[in-house]
Amino acid sequence: MCLLGFYTGLRWGELSGLHRHRIDTRRSRLFVVEVNTKSGIKEYPKSSKSRREVPLPHHVLEALERHIHRLDRDAVVFTTITKGRSGRLLADSNWRRQTWWPAVEAAYHFGDDGELQLVPHYPPHSMRHTCASWLVQKGVSLYEVQHLLGHESFQTTQRYAHLQPDAHKAVLGAWERMETPLTIVA
């Protein structure tokens, strides 16, 4: 679920409401059509822009295929696994308390100095922000990121614009490559 969250930018309700038949393994895509809410599965996502097709990187699709291979066509992909209660829809508050926070508290990463460090205490929504950040840093246009994330407003997506560390360098480079720049004669 986290791998899918980091590489698709899906909202938590979109992840936990994803149905098996919404994954097109041949085309390496998934379709966001339903969301999981406090009152159960809802057919229409947050806005008209939220209903979308999302590409899946090959390594994410492989992991997802291993997870879904035994699921019925209409099954929800991510459900509870607790003995006696397995197969139920995930509830955000329980999932955070029982799964997300214990996993984050047990996770480490290598710092800049090469030392193991605890992963910061980020909420699940950070997967969505991380996805957008990675894409912007790799040069994907904000327009494309807007459509991938299902943002209704471009202004929402612009929050990620500052994440391109050398964006000014690219602009300056473009100006320098102009054959005949405008000048003022002194």
C-alpha positions, 0 to 999 in steps of 0.5 A: 500500500505504501509503495503504491502511495509513494509512486502514484500519489493517491489519497488515503481514501483512494488507496484504501478504496481501490478495487482489483478490477480497477488495475489494468496490469496489461497497460500498467495503469490503475483507475481511480473511481471509488474512494473509501470514506467513513461511511464506506465506499463512495463511487465518485472521488473528491472532484471530477478531476479526481476520477483519473487514470494513473500510470504504474512504474514496473516495480510497483506493478510487480509488487501489486500483482503479487498482492492481488493475484488471489483476489476476486475481481471485485475485491477491495485491494487493501483490507484488514488482516486481523484474525477474525476480522480480516477482509473488512474495509480499512478505517483511517484512524485504526489503520494509522494507529495499528499499522502506519505509526508502528511501521514509521516508529520502527523504520530507519534510513541512512542519513547524509553521514551514512549513519542509521537514523529514525524516519521522521514522524510523517503522516500517511499524506506525506506519501502523496507529497513525496510522490509530487516532490520526486516528480517535480525534482525530476522535471515533470511539469506541474501540469502533469503532476496536477493531473496525476494527483487529481487536483482540481486547482492548479494553485494546489499543485503549485505548492510543489513548485518550490521543490525543484532545487535547481529550477533557477539554474534551468531558467538562467541556462535557457536565457544564456542559450538564446542566440540574440539576447535583447540588450541596451546600448549604453 
